[in-house]
């Protein structure tokens, strides 16, 4: 396993991280026993970054991860998030002191631990002053319940405001071949400030797994069955929307030919692309089964030639694939 220094923290984080959104219940049925086996296989392979959130099933994902980790919890960098998914809150977001303090206690119970390594504000809450949020995060660090703090899906201006109040140690953003918005402003700022960066959606929510077809029928409990409608997020519409999905799949088929030249599968190739950005410290992947862990480890220990990086861009241009979706996550409602 390749490990990278996680910004200015004292953590060396595995280049491949274990993302636990899937186990929260919005990706259709998942075998709990297989998930637990995947967690242990990942640990055995050197994966030491596990990412979950309160909003992933409102505790479901955290509880499943806590059970799966068991006594091996101290061997990892455990990340969870707070701040979204509350029906009674404006736009379902709440990063107030009361919410953070209550949610953290519940997350600790869910995860069966007395501290988390990284605690992130999942989405910006525009109804709570950032100074109140950052002061609360600083307090939970001082209390020993959290080691490092940060933000996910914040605009650059919001990150800068928060950074003046209290150092942001880690951030988390979507980053894959189909979503490159962060390369313009966010990633350069993170590099300049030596901030740990986690990339979610490394395989484009399954698009870059290479198994989708134009007549793909997702499980009715799978958010992708709505053709990318998840709240008001334009990002997912440009991946799974009816006008975009077919052209995206055609691009994926061409990508397979480049991957084959390296003797790699498409997921390995796509994850290598994600990890090639110098701003990225860990690329999160959702593992349902142990075999998927073994598969994705194949993304390590090699590199994509510059010429092939250009070939990837040419494929996307030829199929008119949108790589910088319109809008910004902060402006969109979460349903």
C-alpha positions in Angstrom: 0.0 0.0 0.0 1.2 3.5 -0.8 0.8 6.0 2.1 0.9 9.8 1.8 1.5 12.5 4.4 -2.0 13.9 5.2 -1.3 17.6 4.9 0.2 19.0 8.1 -1.3 16.3 10.3 0.8 13.5 11.8 -1.1 10.9 9.9 0.2 9.0 6.9 -2.9 8.0 5.0 -3.3 5.2 2.5 -3.6 6.4 -1.1 -6.8 4.4 -1.4 -9.4 5.1 1.2 -12.5 3.0 2.1 -15.7 5.1 1.5 -18.8 4.0 3.3 -21.6 6.0 1.6 -22.8 2.8 0.0 -23.4 0.9 3.2 -25.8 3.8 4.3 -28.6 2.3 2.2 -28.9 4.5 -0.9 -27.1 2.2 -3.3 -29.5 -0.7 -3.1 -29.0 -3.9 -1.1 -25.6 -4.7 0.3 -24.6 -8.0 2.0 -23.5 -7.1 5.5 -21.3 -10.1 5.9 -19.5 -9.3 2.6 -19.1 -5.7 3.7 -17.4 -6.8 6.9 -15.1 -9.1 5.0 -14.2 -6.2 2.7 -13.3 -4.0 5.7 -11.0 -6.7 7.0 -9.5 -7.4 3.6 -8.8 -3.7 3.2 -7.1 -3.5 6.6 -5.0 -6.5 5.7 -3.9 -4.8 2.5 -2.8 -1.6 4.3 -5.9 0.6 3.7 -6.0 2.8 6.8 -8.4 5.6 5.9 -12.1 4.8 6.4 -14.7 7.6 5.6 -18.3 7.7 6.7 -20.8 10.3 7.7 -23.8 10.8 10.0 -25.9 11.5 6.8 -25.2 8.1 5.3 -28.4 6.5 6.5 -28.4 8.8 9.5 -26.2 6.5 11.5 -26.6 3.3 9.5 -23.2 3.6 7.8 -21.4 4.6 11.0 -22.9 1.7 12.9 -22.0 -0.8 10.2 -18.4 0.4 10.1 -18.1 0.4 13.9 -19.2 -3.2 14.0 -16.9 -4.2 11.1 -13.8 -2.5 12.6 -14.2 -4.0 16.0 -10.9 -4.1 17.9 -9.0 -2.8 14.8 -10.4 0.7 15.1 -7.1 2.0 16.5 -5.2 0.9 13.4 -6.9 3.4 11.2 -7.6 7.1 10.4 -11.4 7.3 11.0 -13.3 10.1 9.3 -16.9 11.1 9.8 -19.0 14.1 8.9 -21.8 16.3 10.3 -24.1 19.0 9.1 -26.6 17.7 6.7 -29.7 15.4 6.5 -32.0 17.1 9.0 -35.6 17.4 7.7 -36.4 20.2 10.2 -33.4 22.4 9.2 -33.3 24.9 6.4 -32.1 23.1 3.3 -31.6 20.1 5.7 -28.3 21.7 6.9 -27.3 22.5 10.4 -23.7 23.2 11.6 -24.7 25.0 14.9 -22.9 24.2 18.1 -25.8 22.3 19.5 -26.1 20.1 16.5 -22.4 19.4 16.2 -22.0 18.5 19.9 -25.1 16.2 19.9 -24.2 14.6 16.6 -20.6 14.0 17.6 -21.7 12.1 20.7 -24.0 10.0 18.6 -21.4 9.3 16.0 -19.0 8.2 18.7 -21.6 5.7 20.0 -22.4 4.5 16.5 -18.7 3.9 15.7 -18.0 2.4 19.1 -15.0 4.7 19.8 -14.1 7.6 22.1 -12.6 9.8 19.3 -12.5 10.3 15.6 -9.3 11.2 13.7 -11.0 13.7 11.3 -14.3 15.4 11.7 -15.7 17.3 8.7 -18.6 19.7 8.1 -20.3 17.8 5.4 -21.9 20.8 3.6 -21.8 24.6 4.3 -24.6 25.8 6.5 -25.3 29.4 5.5 -27.7 29.9 8.5 -25.0 29.4 11.0 -22.0 31.9 11.3 -18.8 30.2 10.3 -17.1 31.5 13.5 -19.6 29.6 15.7 -19.0 26.4 13.7 -15.2 26.7 13.7 -15.1 27.5 17.4 -17.1 24.4 18.1 -14.8 22.3 16.1 -11.8 23.7 17.9 -13.5 22.9 21.2 -14.1 19.2 20.4 -10.4 19.0 19.4 -9.4 20.5 22.8 -11.8 18.0 24.5 -9.9 15.1 22.8 -12.9 13.8 21.0 -11.5 14.8 17.6 -7.9 15.0 16.4 -8.3 17.1 13.2 -11.1 19.0 11.6 -12.1 20.3 8.2 -14.8 20.8 5.6 -16.4 19.2 2.6 -18.0 20.8 -0.5 -17.2 24.4 0.6 -16.6 27.2 -1.9 -13.0 28.6 -1.9 -14.2 31.9 -0.3 -15.9 29.9 2.5 -12.7 27.9 3.1 -10.7 31.1 3.3 -13.1 32.6 5.8 -13.0 29.4 8.0 -9.2 29.2 7.7 -8.9 32.7 9.3 -10.9 31.4 12.3 -9.3 28.1 12.8 -6.9 26.0 10.7 -8.6 23.6 8.3 -6.7 20.3 8.5 -8.5 18.2 5.9 -11.0 18.8 3.1 -13.1 16.4 1.0 -14.3 17.0 -2.6 -15.6 15.1 -5.6 -12.8 14.3 -8.1 -12.8 11.9 -11.0 -12.6 12.1 -14.8 -16.2 13.2 -15.0 -15.9 15.9 -12.3 -12.9 18.2 -12.6 -14.2 21.4 -11.1 -11.8 21.5 -8.2 -8.7 21.7 -10.3 -9.2 25.4 -11.0 -9.2 26.9 -7.5 -9.7 24.5 -4.7 -6.8 22.1 -5.2 -4.1 24.8 -5.8 -5.2 26.5 -2.6 -5.0 23.2 -0.7 -1.5 22.5 -2.0 -0.4 26.1 -1.1 -1.7 25.7 2.4 -0.6 22.0 2.9 -4.1 20.8 3.6 -5.0 17.1 3.5 -7.3 16.3 0.5 -9.7 13.4 0.3 -11.3 12.7 -3.1 -14.8 11.1 -3.1 -16.5 9.6 -6.2 -13.2 8.3 -7.5 -14.9 5.9 -9.8 -17.7 8.4 -10.7 -20.3 6.5 -8.6 -19.8 3.3 -10.7 -19.6 5.0 -14.1 -15.9 4.2 -14.2 -16.3 0.6 -13.0 -17.1 -0.2 -16.6 -20.1 -2.4 -16.0 -23.0 -0.1 -16.9 -25.0 -0.5 -20.1 -27.3 2.0 -21.9 -30.4 0.0 -20.6 -29.0 -0.3 -17.1 -31.8 -0.8 -14.5 -30.7 0.2 -11.0 -32.4 -1.1 -7.9 -35.4 1.1 -6.9 -33.6 2.0 -3.6 -30.5 3.1 -5.6 -30.3 6.9 -6.0 -28.9 6.4 -9.5 -32.3 4.8 -10.6 -33.6 8.4 -10.8 -31.0 9.1 -13.5 -28.9 11.3 -11.4 -31.6 13.2 -9.5 -30.3 13.6 -5.9 -31.7 16.7 -4.4 -30.8 19.6 -6.8 -27.3 18.4 -7.7 -26.5 19.2 -11.3 -23.3 17.2 -11.0 -25.2 13.9 -11.0 -27.5 14.8 -13.9 -24.5 15.3 -16.1 -23.4 11.7 -15.2 -26.7 9.8 -15.2 -29.2 12.1 -16.9 -30.9 10.7 -20.0 -29.0 13.1 -22.3 -25.6 12.4 -20.8 -25.6 8.8 -19.8 -25.3 7.3 -23.3 -22.4 9.5 -24.4 -20.6 9.0 -21.1 -20.8 5.2 -21.6 -19.4 5.5 -25.1 -16.4 7.4 -23.6 -16.0 4.7 -21.0 -15.8 2.0 -23.7 -12.9 3.9 -25.3 -11.2 4.4 -22.0 -11.1 0.6 -21.6 -8.8 0.3 -24.6 -6.2 2.7 -23.0 -6.4 0.8 -19.7 -5.8 -2.5 -21.5 -2.5 -1.1 -22.9 -1.3 -1.0 -19.3 -2.7 -4.4 -18.5 -5.1 -2.8 -16.2 -8.9 -2.9 -15.7 -10.9 0.3 -16.2 -11.4 0.8 -12.4 -7.7 0.4 -11.8 -6.9 2.9 -14.6 -9.6 5.4 -13.4 -8.4 5.3 -9.8 -4.8 5.8 -10.9 -6.0 8.9 -12.8 -7.6 10.2 -9.6 -4.5 9.5 -7.5 -2.3 11.2 -10.1 -3.3 14.7 -9.1 -0.6 15.9 -6.7 -3.3 17.6 -4.4 -4.9 14.2 -3.6 -3.8 12.3 -0.5 -6.5 9.6 -0.6 -9.0 8.5 -3.2 -12.1 7.0 -1.7 -13.7 3.9 -3.1 -16.8 2.1 -1.9 -16.1 -1.6 -1.4 -19.0 -4.1 -1.2 -16.9 -7.3 -1.4 -13.3 -8.4 -0.6 -12.6 -9.0 -4.2 -13.2 -5.3 -5.0 -10.5 -4.4 -2.6 -8.0 -6.7 -4.4 -9.1 -5.3 -7.7 -8.5 -1.6 -6.7 -5.2 -2.2 -5.1 -4.0 -2.7 -8.7 -4.2 1.1 -9.1 -1.0 1.5 -7.2 2.7 1.3 -8.1 2.5 2.6 -11.7 1.7 5.8 -13.6 -0.2 7.0 -16.6 2.0 8.5 -19.4 1.4 12.2 -20.2 0.4 11.2 -23.8 -2.3 9.0 -22.5 -3.6 11.7 -20.1 -4.0 13.7 -23.3 -5.8 10.8 -25.0 -8.3 10.6 -22.1 -9.1 14.3 -22.6 -9.5 13.8 -26.3 -12.0 10.9 -25.8 -14.1 13.1 -23.5 -14.0 16.0 -26.0 -15.0 13.7 -28.9 -18.0 12.4 -27.0 -19.0 15.9 -25.7 -18.7 14.7 -22.1 -19.2 17.4 -19.4 -16.3 17.4 -17.0 -17.2 20.6 -15.2 -20.9 20.3 -14.3 -22.8 23.6 -13.9 -23.6 25.1 -10.5 -22.0 24.5 -7.2 -22.9 22.0 -4.5 -23.4 24.8 -2.0 -26.2 26.3 -4.0 -28.2 23.1 -4.4 -30.8 21.7 -2.1 -30.3 18.3 -0.5 -33.4 16.1 -0.6 
